[in-house]
Every structure is written in structure tokens, then in C-alpha cells.
Amino acid sequence: IPCRTATRGSFPLNGTYFQVNEVFADHESSLNPIDVPRAWLWNLPKRTVYFGTSIPTIFKGLTTEEIQYCFWRGFVCVRGFDQKERAPRPLRARLHFPASRLKQNKPKTDEKDKLKQ
């Protein structure tokens, strides 16, 4: 969801600064992903979205020129947005954690012990 759409075109007066190329992840579809056929999206223009908990986390280790290139080519997403309550929400881990760090991919302690035997 583009920031201007989420805020209905008004600038928040609580001191929050929204980048022009910042988008929110829809909270509802982050919890319950929707199935969209690839054919519906295939011919649309494509843009890159960088997900993370903060801008410094997303672009850690990149040079200024590399960061500028990322902003020219795509969007950043650091939070979710609940459309029903019209409120920001934390970004779901599934959108910014590597698959190797997600809980469901880690074997439980009992399973680790069984694998060692």
C-alpha cells in the first residue's frame, strides 16, 4: 500500500516522515496470504521492494551510490498497515527474515537430539 494511499493523502503531524518511495505491507494479507495467479501480474511493470525493520538494516554495508540506486529502482517497506483500523502494524517476520531464520524451518530441540543419534 503506498504511504499516500494509506494516509489518504494527508501528511501525519506526529513527526513521522514518510519517504515518497515507502510502501506499507497490507497486514491482513501478510497474516493470510492471497493466491494471485502469475498470469495476472506477468505483463505489469515490475519494481523491486526492499523489506526490513529499518532503512539502516536494509542497506547495511552498501555505499551511498548503491543505496541511491536502490531508491531509484524500487521501494522500501519497514512496516505493515491495518486497513480496517487505519493504523500501522509491525512488519511480519516472513517478509524480511531469511528462510533459514524463521521458526517453522528450525527443528525443535528434541528433533536436533534425534538427528545427532
C-alpha positions as CSV (number, residue, x, y, z in Angstrom):
1,I,0.0,0.0,0.0
2,P,1.6,3.3,-1.0
3,C,2.1,5.7,2.0
4,R,-0.1,8.4,0.5
5,T,-2.9,6.0,-0.1
6,A,-2.7,4.7,3.5
7,T,-2.7,8.2,5.0
8,R,-5.4,9.3,2.5
9,G,-3.0,12.0,1.1
10,S,-2.5,13.8,4.4
11,F,0.9,14.2,6.0
12,P,1.0,12.8,9.5
13,L,1.6,15.6,12.0
14,N,3.0,13.3,14.7
15,G,6.6,13.7,13.5
16,T,6.7,10.6,11.3
17,Y,8.4,11.2,8.0
18,F,7.3,9.1,5.0
19,Q,9.6,8.6,2.1
20,V,8.0,9.1,-1.3
21,N,9.0,5.6,-2.2
22,E,7.9,3.9,1.0
23,V,5.1,1.4,0.9
24,F,3.3,-0.5,3.7
25,A,2.6,-4.2,3.7
26,D,-1.1,-5.0,4.0
27,H,-1.4,-6.5,7.4
28,E,-4.4,-8.8,6.7
29,S,-2.8,-10.3,3.6
30,S,0.5,-10.7,5.5
31,L,-1.3,-12.9,8.0
32,N,-3.4,-14.7,5.4
33,P,-1.7,-14.5,2.0
34,I,-3.9,-14.4,-1.0
35,D,-3.4,-16.6,-4.1
36,V,-2.9,-14.4,-7.2
37,P,-2.3,-16.2,-10.5
38,R,1.1,-15.2,-12.0
39,A,-0.6,-14.5,-15.3
40,W,-2.4,-11.5,-13.8
41,L,0.9,-9.9,-12.9
42,W,3.2,-11.0,-15.6
43,N,2.7,-8.1,-18.0
44,L,2.6,-5.4,-15.3
45,P,5.7,-3.1,-14.8
46,K,7.9,-4.7,-12.2
47,R,9.6,-2.8,-9.3
48,T,11.8,-4.0,-6.5
49,V,10.7,-3.8,-2.9
50,Y,13.2,-3.9,-0.1
51,F,11.8,-5.3,3.2
52,G,13.3,-4.9,6.6
53,T,12.8,-3.5,10.1
54,S,14.6,-0.2,9.3
55,I,16.3,1.6,6.5
56,P,19.8,1.2,8.0
57,T,19.1,-2.6,8.4
58,I,18.0,-2.9,4.8
59,F,21.0,-1.1,3.3
60,K,23.7,-2.1,5.8
61,G,27.1,-2.3,4.1
62,L,26.1,-0.5,0.9
63,T,27.8,2.6,-0.4
64,T,25.9,5.8,-0.8
65,E,25.7,5.3,-4.6
66,E,24.4,1.7,-4.2
67,I,21.7,3.0,-1.8
68,Q,20.7,5.7,-4.2
69,Y,20.4,3.2,-7.0
70,C,18.1,1.1,-4.8
71,F,15.8,4.1,-4.1
72,W,15.7,5.0,-7.8
73,R,14.8,1.4,-8.8
74,G,12.3,0.4,-6.2
75,F,10.5,0.9,-2.9
76,V,11.2,0.2,0.8
77,C,8.8,-1.4,3.3
78,V,9.5,-1.3,7.0
79,R,6.0,-1.7,8.5
80,G,2.6,-3.1,7.9
81,F,-0.7,-1.3,7.7
82,D,-4.1,-2.4,9.0
83,Q,-6.7,-1.1,6.6
84,K,-9.6,-1.8,8.9
85,E,-8.2,0.2,11.9
86,R,-6.2,2.5,9.7
87,A,-3.1,2.0,11.9
88,P,0.5,0.9,11.3
89,R,1.5,-2.6,12.4
90,P,4.9,-4.3,12.7
91,L,6.2,-5.9,9.6
92,R,5.6,-9.6,9.7
93,A,8.9,-11.6,10.0
94,R,8.0,-13.8,7.0
95,L,8.6,-10.7,4.8
96,H,12.1,-9.8,6.0
97,F,13.7,-12.8,7.7
98,P,15.8,-15.2,5.7
99,A,14.0,-18.6,5.4
100,S,16.8,-20.1,7.5
101,R,15.9,-17.9,10.4
102,L,12.1,-18.5,10.5
103,K,10.9,-20.6,13.4
104,Q,9.0,-23.1,11.3
105,N,12.2,-24.1,9.5
106,K,14.2,-24.8,12.7
107,P,14.0,-28.3,14.1
108,K,12.9,-28.4,17.7
109,T,15.4,-29.3,20.4
110,D,14.0,-32.9,20.6
111,E,14.5,-33.3,16.8
112,K,18.1,-32.0,17.0
113,D,18.9,-34.6,19.6
114,K,17.4,-37.3,17.5
115,L,19.4,-36.2,14.5
116,K,22.6,-36.4,16.5
117,Q,22.0,-40.1,17.4
